[in-house]
């Protein structure tokens, strides 16, 4: 495992972190299998775990709490998220901060997450949605400062809405935010335009999420793919998105080097950018853990391949199904 600095905080985090959304409520998740995968990741050097209260209403946080107790001598970085009070993903421009993240609610959710984690403090708490129009609102700023001063939270971050990487730039300039979680992959290269340069300037850490484009970049989806009733992917991969996504993935196949898989190519593309502090692929099985962490070996993709992959940039705009 290779490690990178987590922005200005100076933490050395595994460049292959662990995304725990699937353990909260996706169909097919089993707690014991999840715990086995989490343990294997620690054995292989993973030390950054990203969860959220919304992942099973605290269930994923509880699993992470179990892991922390099993490895008391290892420094495992804890990152979780405050869900919007109105429970609407993504946020909308017209929403008032007081309806989404009122100060008393921020504190309440921090306390709930700490209870689930069975911890006295957490390394990173993130706002699970965000609007840059809230940047100068002192209500969230005071809440953040108070929680940091009391030692309940060491740092704060924002998780940027899908396909809106610039919807936090003014917020970062306030100095109150230490990390940004953003979708960044072979298709979603837009964060490189404005977000990454500003994060470099300010020393803000970048957490790259959705490295496989919700499954497209695993190369396993077809235009006939379906999921069990109640699975979130049914609402995301509506026909227009599923068909376009599969076509885009198929166009990548000729570029995959011999002996490499599409998921490995996807991860190595993200790792080529030095601004990224860590990637958080979702991993529910030991085999996924071993395959993804195996990509963190310090071996870079050749420059000519990176150049070819850049041509597969896919700029998209939020829609009613993109959530």
HELIX and SHEET records of a PDB file:
HELIX    1   1 UNK A    7  UNK A    9  5                                   3    
HELIX    2   2 UNK A   22  UNK A   25  1                                   4    
HELIX    3   3 UNK A   31  UNK A   43  1                                  13    
HELIX    4   4 UNK A   59  UNK A   70  1                                  12    
HELIX    5   5 UNK A   97  UNK A  100  1                                   4    
HELIX    6   6 UNK A  103  UNK A  117  1                                  15    
HELIX    7   7 UNK A  132  UNK A  134  5                                   3    
HELIX    8   8 UNK A  138  UNK A  149  1                                  12    
HELIX    9   9 UNK A  169  UNK A  172  1                                   4    
HELIX   10  10 UNK A  190  UNK A  192  5                                   3    
HELIX   11  11 UNK A  195  UNK A  202  1                                   8    
HELIX   12  12 UNK A  213  UNK A  218  5                                   6    
HELIX   13  13 UNK A  233  UNK A  236  1                                   4    
HELIX   14  14 UNK A  239  UNK A  252  1                                  14    
HELIX   15  15 UNK A  253  UNK A  255  5                                   3    
HELIX   16  16 UNK A  262  UNK A  271  1                                  10    
HELIX   17  17 UNK A  286  UNK A  293  1                                   8    
HELIX   18  18 UNK A  303  UNK A  310  1                                   8    
SHEET    1   A 2 UNK A   3  UNK A   5  0                                        
SHEET    2   A 2 UNK A  12  UNK A  14 -1                                        
SHEET    1   B 8 UNK A  18  UNK A  19  0                                        
SHEET    2   B 8 UNK A  48  UNK A  50  1                                        
SHEET    3   B 8 UNK A  77  UNK A  82  1                                        
SHEET    4   B 8 UNK A 122  UNK A 127  1                                        
SHEET    5   B 8 UNK A 153  UNK A 159  1                                        
SHEET    6   B 8 UNK A 179  UNK A 183  1                                        
SHEET    7   B 8 UNK A 205  UNK A 209  1                                        
SHEET    8   B 8 UNK A 276  UNK A 279  1                                        
END                                                                             
